[in-house]
Amino acid sequence: MDGLLPGPIRGELLGAEQLAERVAAVARGQRLAVVQRRRAQLLARLTETRRILEEAHARLAEVAADEVDVGPAGDWLLDNFHVVREHILEVHESLPRGYYRELPELASGPLAGYPRVYELTITLVSHAEARVDEENIDLVLTAFQRVAPL
C-alpha cells in the first residue's frame, strides 16, 4: 500500500452516543510505536490528495467550459477550489515535518506509522458525514480521553 491509504474516508453515520462509544473503542485499541518513524505519511497523503483534487478541478473546468452540467458537487468544487487549496497549504505550513515527527504514532493496524490523532480524526469524519464542528470535536476528545490521555 506504500504508506498511503486508498480512497475517500467513509463510514456509517453515528449519533453522538454511538460516536463516543466508537471513539472510546479507538482509544482502547491504539498501540503506539516505541520508536518514531521519520516518514511523514500523513503529509504524503495530503500531497497525493492535493494532486487528485487539482486533477479533478482541471477536468471539471474543462467540461464546464463546454457547458456540460457537472452537478452540484462539481459546481461546488469549481467555486471553492481556491479555499480547498488554501487549507491544504495551511496544513503543510502548520504541520512541518519536524513537528509531525513529534506526534505519537500508531504501531499497528492499517494506520501504522500515522499519528494517532489521525485515526481519531478519521473516526470523526467518517461517522459524522464529514461534519466537523466544535461540538463534535469536544465529544470526540472527551470520549477518547476518558480512556487514554492525548
Secondary structure as UniProt FT lines:
FT   TURN            2..3
FT   HELIX           16..29
FT   HELIX           41..65
FT   TURN            66..67
FT   HELIX           71..94
FT   HELIX           97..100
FT   TURN            101..102
FT   STRAND          105..106
FT   TURN            110..113
FT   HELIX           116..127
FT   TURN            128..130
FT   HELIX           134..147
//
